[in-house]
Amino acid sequence: MWKSVPVLLGAALFAVAVWAQSTENLEPLLRADHPDAYTVKKGDTLWDISGRFLQKPWQWPELWRANPQVENPHLIFPGDTLRLVYIGTQPSLVVDRGDASRTYKASPSSGDYKMSPEIRATPLESSIPAINLEAIQGFLVQNRVVTPAVLDAAPYVIQGDSERLVVGGGDRLYVRGAMPESESYSFVRRGELYRDPVTNEVLGLEARYIGLGRVVATEADITTFFVTSSREEVQIGDRVLPTEERKVDSTFFPSAPSNQVDGQLIAVLGGVTQIGQYDVVVINRGERDGLVPGNVLAIYKRGALARDRIAKETVRLPSERAGILMVFRSFEKLSYGLVLATERPLAVNDEVKNP
């Protein structure tokens, strides 16, 4: 379902180099079969392009540096050509701009376009995103993780207009409870309660987004709402929370975590059982563990249990690396991640570690 969500988010930042600023030998970062040049195509992602040049795509900042002489140096557009060059002994990438990334001056008399530093019009062609955004758009903007107490105390839907049990966009409904002040409200439904598989600590409760509404009138503890939009039908018992005010980042900087991370996949979203590329997963590590959006983690297939017939005991075999993911949203105790690549089928309880 999530894989068909349209890409509505902005383009990602992509740093490019004109010279290498480090004396460290960067040659080992390159793939043996890397191209000398690559022309960016519509549908490309930063991750895919990085993987053409680098053995580990999240190490792109080591090779690419922003060039202040180029307008919008962080944006890469379809039609741009990336060339691998050497400054001394150090590899670096330079960008040859295509038509989509240039700005022009419009001539009112002729309608022609020519290069100029004056009145500018930017082409509509979007720059490339860092990762495939289709799979995560809904989770970036709408779903959230709260404590159970927050949802239990939230106002709730008691019925729709004309005693209807379910309502949708354009309908009215009635909500009971103390209404916090907000300019906009979200209807949410209780989702999965996440617990740490090792400590059994409650990590958070998923508040699944259903729709948006605005207050029409309030009398005592009953509030009349108009449903402005809905992703699915609003039902009796759904809760009302102030619409979350947060900056929606559509830009990600692939990077290794700053701290040591040892965690697990504790859930997969979207109604699937097998975890594969572009699936959204939940990790039992979050902001308190130093995870931030853009962090890349390696996924290890959890080793099977084996019977040691000599020692007469059960032992767990070593875990084997099986994929990679990028964190795109982090909460205090857990994070959402997007699986970018897999080498074998993954499952809940598989391990995540520093790449």
C-alpha positions in Angstrom: 0.0 0.0 0.0 2.7 2.5 1.1 4.7 1.8 -2.0 2.1 3.5 -4.2 1.9 6.8 -2.3 2.9 9.7 -4.6 6.1 11.6 -3.9 4.9 14.9 -2.5 8.0 15.9 -0.7 10.7 18.2 -1.7 14.1 17.3 -3.1 17.1 16.1 -1.1 20.4 17.8 -0.6 23.3 16.3 -2.5 26.8 17.6 -1.8 29.3 17.7 -4.8 33.0 18.4 -4.9 35.4 20.5 -6.8 38.4 19.7 -4.6 39.1 17.3 -1.7 39.8 19.0 1.5 41.2 15.9 3.4 44.7 14.4 3.1 43.2 11.0 4.0 43.5 8.4 1.2 40.0 8.2 -0.2 40.8 5.7 -2.9 39.5 2.6 -0.9 36.0 4.2 -0.7 35.6 3.8 -4.5 34.0 0.7 -6.1 36.4 -1.2 -8.3 33.8 -0.9 -11.1 32.9 2.7 -10.6 32.1 4.8 -13.7 34.2 7.8 -14.7 31.0 9.8 -15.2 27.3 9.4 -14.7 24.4 11.5 -16.0 21.6 11.8 -13.5 18.2 10.5 -14.7 14.7 11.2 -13.5 13.8 8.6 -10.8 17.4 8.4 -9.5 18.1 8.8 -5.8 21.2 10.0 -4.0 21.6 6.5 -2.5 21.5 4.8 -5.9 24.0 7.2 -7.4 26.3 7.0 -4.3 26.3 3.2 -4.7 27.6 3.5 -8.3 30.7 5.2 -7.1 31.2 4.1 -3.5 31.5 0.7 -1.7 29.5 2.2 1.2 27.0 4.8 -0.1 26.6 6.5 3.3 30.3 7.6 3.1 29.5 10.1 0.3 30.4 13.2 2.4 34.0 11.9 2.5 34.2 12.2 -1.3 31.8 15.1 -2.2 32.1 18.6 -1.0 29.8 21.6 -1.8 31.3 24.0 -4.3 30.4 27.6 -3.3 31.1 28.8 -6.8 28.1 26.9 -8.2 24.5 28.1 -7.6 22.5 25.6 -5.4 25.6 23.4 -5.0 23.7 20.8 -2.9 21.0 20.2 -5.5 21.4 17.6 -8.2 19.0 17.5 -11.1 18.2 15.1 -13.9 20.5 15.9 -16.8 23.5 16.9 -14.5 26.6 14.9 -15.1 28.9 13.8 -12.2 32.5 13.2 -13.2 35.2 11.5 -11.1 38.4 13.5 -11.1 41.6 13.5 -9.1 43.1 16.5 -7.3 46.6 15.4 -6.8 46.1 11.8 -5.5 42.7 12.4 -4.0 39.5 11.4 -5.9 36.7 13.9 -6.0 33.4 14.5 -7.9 32.6 17.5 -10.0 29.2 18.4 -11.5 28.5 19.5 -15.0 25.1 21.2 -14.8 22.4 20.2 -17.2 19.5 22.4 -18.3 17.2 21.4 -15.4 19.5 22.9 -12.8 20.2 26.3 -14.5 18.5 29.5 -13.9 17.6 31.9 -16.7 16.6 35.5 -17.3 13.4 36.0 -19.2 13.3 38.5 -22.0 9.8 40.2 -21.9 10.0 41.3 -25.5 11.1 38.1 -27.3 10.1 35.4 -24.8 13.6 34.0 -25.3 15.8 32.9 -22.4 19.5 33.7 -21.8 21.9 33.5 -18.9 21.9 36.4 -16.6 22.5 37.3 -12.9 19.4 39.5 -12.8 15.7 38.5 -12.9 15.6 34.7 -12.5 13.1 31.9 -13.1 13.9 28.5 -11.8 12.9 25.5 -13.9 10.2 23.2 -12.4 12.2 20.1 -12.8 12.7 18.7 -9.3 16.1 17.8 -7.9 16.6 14.1 -6.9 15.7 12.8 -3.5 18.2 11.1 -1.1 16.1 8.0 -0.9 12.9 6.5 -2.3 10.3 8.8 -0.6 7.2 7.0 -1.9 7.3 4.4 0.9 7.6 6.8 3.8 5.5 9.9 2.9 2.6 9.1 5.2 4.9 8.2 8.1 6.9 11.5 7.7 3.8 13.7 7.9 1.1 12.0 9.9 1.8 8.9 12.0 3.3 9.5 15.4 4.4 7.6 18.5 3.0 8.7 21.9 2.8 7.3 25.5 -0.3 5.3 26.3 -1.3 7.9 28.9 -1.4 10.6 26.2 -3.9 8.6 24.1 -6.0 7.4 27.0 -6.5 11.1 28.2 -7.3 12.4 24.7 -10.9 13.4 23.7 -12.8 10.7 21.7 -15.5 10.4 19.1 -18.9 9.5 20.4 -20.9 9.5 17.2 -21.4 11.1 13.8 -24.1 13.5 12.7 -27.5 11.9 12.4 -26.4 9.1 14.7 -24.0 7.7 12.1 -21.4 5.3 13.4 -18.7 6.1 10.8 -18.0 9.4 9.0 -15.6 10.7 6.4 -14.4 13.9 4.9 -17.2 16.6 4.7 -19.2 15.1 7.6 -19.8 16.3 11.1 -19.2 14.4 14.3 -19.2 14.8 18.0 -16.3 14.5 20.4 -16.3 14.2 24.2 -13.5 15.4 26.4 -11.4 18.4 27.4 -10.3 19.9 24.1 -6.7 21.3 24.1 -6.2 24.6 22.2 -5.0 24.1 18.7 -5.6 25.5 15.2 -6.0 22.1 13.8 -6.8 18.6 15.1 -6.1 15.1 14.0 -8.2 12.0 14.4 -6.0 9.1 15.3 -6.6 5.4 16.1 -4.8 3.3 18.6 -2.1 1.3 16.9 0.5 -1.2 18.1 2.0 -0.9 21.6 5.8 -1.3 21.1 7.8 -3.0 23.8 11.5 -3.7 23.9 12.0 -7.4 23.2 14.8 -7.7 25.7 13.8 -5.5 28.7 10.0 -5.4 28.1 10.1 -1.6 28.5 7.2 0.2 26.8 8.8 2.2 24.0 5.7 3.9 22.8 2.2 3.6 21.3 1.5 4.2 17.7 -1.2 6.8 17.0 -2.3 6.0 13.5 -3.5 9.0 11.5 -7.1 8.8 10.3 -8.0 12.4 9.3 -8.1 16.1 10.0 -10.9 18.2 11.5 -11.8 21.7 12.8 -14.0 22.7 15.7 -17.5 24.0 14.8 -19.0 24.5 18.3 -18.4 23.5 21.9 -21.0 23.0 24.6 -19.9 21.7 28.0 -17.6 18.7 27.3 -19.1 18.0 23.8 -17.4 19.5 20.7 -18.9 19.4 17.3 -16.2 18.8 14.6 -16.2 19.2 10.8 -14.1 16.5 9.2 -12.0 18.4 6.6 -10.2 15.3 5.2 -9.8 11.6 6.0 -7.6 8.8 4.9 -10.2 6.3 6.1 -13.5 6.5 7.9 -13.5 8.0 11.4 -15.1 5.6 13.9 -16.6 5.8 17.4 -13.7 5.7 19.9 -11.1 7.3 17.7 -9.1 9.9 19.6 -8.5 13.6 18.8 -5.0 15.1 19.2 -3.7 18.6 18.3 -2.1 18.3 14.9 1.5 17.8 15.4 3.6 20.9 14.7 6.9 19.6 13.4 9.2 20.4 10.6 8.9 17.7 7.9 12.3 17.0 6.6 12.3 15.7 3.0 16.1 15.9 3.0 18.3 13.3 4.5 22.1 13.1 4.9 23.2 9.5 4.8 25.6 9.0 7.7 26.8 6.5 10.3 25.4 6.9 13.8 27.6 8.9 16.2 27.1 6.3 18.9 27.4 2.6 19.1 24.0 1.1 18.3 22.9 -2.5 19.1 19.2 -2.9 18.5 16.5 -5.0 16.9 13.7 -4.7 14.3 10.6 -4.9 16.5 7.9 -4.4 13.8 7.2 -4.0 10.1 4.5 -1.6 8.9 2.2 -1.9 6.0 0.5 -5.2 6.7 3.3 -7.4 5.4 5.1 -10.3 7.1 8.3 -10.7 5.2 10.6 -7.7 5.3 12.1 -6.5 2.0 13.4 -3.5 0.2 11.5 -0.3 0.8 9.5 -1.7 3.7 9.1 0.5 6.7 10.4 -1.0 10.0 10.4 0.0 13.7 13.7 -0.1 15.6 13.9 -0.3 19.4 16.4 2.5 19.5 15.7 6.2 19.3 16.8 9.7 20.2 18.0 8.7 23.6 20.4 6.3 21.9 21.7 9.0 19.6 19.8 8.1 16.4 18.8 10.9 14.1 17.1 10.9 10.6 19.6 9.9 8.0 21.5 7.5 10.2 22.4 4.3 8.3 22.3 0.9 10.1 23.3 -2.6 9.0 20.8 -5.3 9.4 22.0 -8.7 10.6 20.0 -11.9 10.2 19.6 -13.3 13.7 21.5 -16.6 14.1 19.5 -19.8 14.5 19.6 -21.9 17.7 21.6 -25.0 17.4 22.1 -28.0 19.7 25.7 -28.7 20.7 25.6 -32.4 21.2 29.1 -32.5 22.7 28.5 -29.9 25.4 24.8 -30.9 25.6 23.6 -27.3 25.4 21.8 -25.0 23.0 23.8 -22.2 21.5 22.9 -19.4 19.1 24.8 -19.3 15.8 26.5 -16.0 14.7 24.3 -13.4 13.1 25.0 -12.6 9.4 24.8 -9.3 7.7 21.7 -9.3 5.5 20.7 -5.7 4.6 20.9 -2.0 5.3 18.4 0.6 6.4 18.2 4.4 6.9 16.4 6.0 9.8 13.9 8.6 8.5 12.1 9.5 11.8 13.2 9.1 15.4 11.3 9.4 18.6 12.6 9.2 22.2 12.8 5.4 22.5 12.3 4.1 19.0 12.7 5.0 15.3 11.1 4.4 11.9 13.5 3.1 9.2 13.4 2.4 5.5 15.0 -0.8 4.3 17.3 0.2 1.4 18.8 -3.1 0.4 18.5 -6.8 1.4 20.6 -9.8 0.6 18.1 -12.3 2.1 14.6 -12.2 3.6 14.5 -10.3 6.9 12.2 -10.7 9.9 11.1 -9.1 13.1 13.8 -9.6 15.8 16.7 -9.4 13.3 19.5 -7.2 14.7 20.6 -3.7 13.7 24.1 -2.3 14.3 26.5 0.3 13.1 27.3 -0.1 9.3 
